[in-house]
């Protein structure tokens, strides 16, 4: 007996006889690799995240294409997502961490959350502000 169990992220082919053998194929393999690369480049500081018109989204452009990392503060728990836009500014892909993660696994929730926080800090200039405050604190004549 052969049947398919279909979910938004996977298809599972199950052979049922004296046991079940499952072969799982991720439907979004390229998107997973994209998010991993985005996380690596963000962690290394190679991506110049910018603020957007939306207070919970940050964007980076690659030529005429762009990527947005966003937070949905209205979901519980807070969800993170990524959106990819083509040359014309049309949305061509969008995914939420809660859609990408498998049950009892929050790998993409953590990855997109880390990208979001790094993008927010970069766009706000957090490191520069902290450095400036530390420089002021290092001076002997700064009253505290």
Secondary structure, 3 states (H helix, E strand, C coil): CEEEEECCCEEEEEEECCCEEEEEEECCHHHHHHHHHHHHHHHCCCCCCEECCCCCEEEEEECCEEEEEEEECCCCCCEEEEEEECCCCCEEEEEEHHHHCCCCCCHHHHHHHHHHHHHHHHHHCHHHHHHHHHHHHHCCCCCC
